[in-house]
Amino acid sequence: MSQTTTAPTADEIREAVAELVGFHARDIADDANLIALGLKSLHIMQLINVWRRAGLTVSFKELAGEPTVAAWARTFS
């Protein structure tokens, strides 16, 4: 039996990042640079591991190359 993996929405990405950097999700704009907000490379790797365990394919290069909620949501769409 196969299980369908659902990509995270922009709001889910924002929530995950907010937990890591100590912001309220509502304070993170779609186009905000997540690195400038305090997201570290280790945080990105943590998120990648969570999403890979959920069956999604994503690379550090993709996420670090354009570290915004909007770009990450496009990566998963």
C-alpha positions as CSV (number, residue, x, y, z in Angstrom):
1,M,0.0,0.0,0.0
2,S,1.5,3.4,-1.0
3,Q,1.1,6.5,1.1
4,T,0.7,9.9,-0.6
5,T,3.1,12.5,0.9
6,T,1.7,16.0,1.0
7,A,4.2,18.8,0.5
8,P,4.2,21.5,3.3
9,T,2.2,24.6,2.6
10,A,3.7,28.1,3.0
11,D,2.0,28.4,6.4
12,E,3.5,25.0,7.5
13,I,6.9,26.1,6.4
14,R,6.5,29.4,8.2
15,E,5.5,27.6,11.4
16,A,8.4,25.2,11.2
17,V,10.9,28.1,10.7
18,A,9.3,30.2,13.4
19,E,9.8,27.4,16.0
20,L,13.5,27.2,15.1
21,V,14.2,31.0,15.1
22,G,12.0,32.1,18.0
23,F,9.6,34.3,16.0
24,H,5.9,34.2,15.7
25,A,4.9,32.7,12.4
26,R,2.7,35.7,11.6
27,D,5.9,37.9,11.7
28,I,7.6,36.0,8.9
29,A,6.8,37.4,5.5
30,D,6.7,35.1,2.4
31,D,9.7,37.0,0.9
32,A,11.7,37.5,4.2
33,N,15.3,36.2,4.0
34,L,15.2,33.4,6.6
35,I,18.9,33.5,7.1
36,A,18.7,37.2,8.0
37,L,16.0,36.2,10.6
38,G,18.4,33.9,12.3
39,L,17.9,30.6,10.5
40,K,21.2,28.7,10.5
41,S,22.5,26.0,8.2
42,L,21.9,23.4,11.0
43,H,18.3,24.5,11.1
44,I,17.9,24.0,7.4
45,M,19.4,20.5,7.7
46,Q,16.9,19.7,10.5
47,L,14.0,20.8,8.3
48,I,15.4,18.7,5.4
49,N,15.6,15.7,7.6
50,V,12.0,16.1,8.8
51,W,10.7,16.5,5.2
52,R,12.8,13.6,3.8
53,R,11.5,11.3,6.6
54,A,8.0,12.4,5.3
55,G,9.0,11.2,1.9
56,L,9.8,14.5,0.2
57,T,12.8,15.2,-1.9
58,V,14.6,18.4,-1.2
59,S,18.3,19.4,-1.0
60,F,20.3,21.9,1.1
61,K,21.3,23.7,-2.1
62,E,17.7,24.3,-3.1
63,L,16.7,25.7,0.3
64,A,19.9,27.7,1.1
65,G,20.0,29.1,-2.4
66,E,16.8,31.0,-1.9
67,P,15.9,31.1,1.8
68,T,12.4,32.4,1.8
69,V,9.0,30.8,2.6
70,A,7.8,31.6,-0.9
71,A,10.7,30.0,-2.6
72,W,10.6,26.9,-0.4
73,A,6.9,26.5,-1.1
74,R,7.6,26.6,-4.8
75,T,10.3,24.0,-4.4
76,F,7.7,21.6,-3.0
77,S,4.9,22.4,-5.5
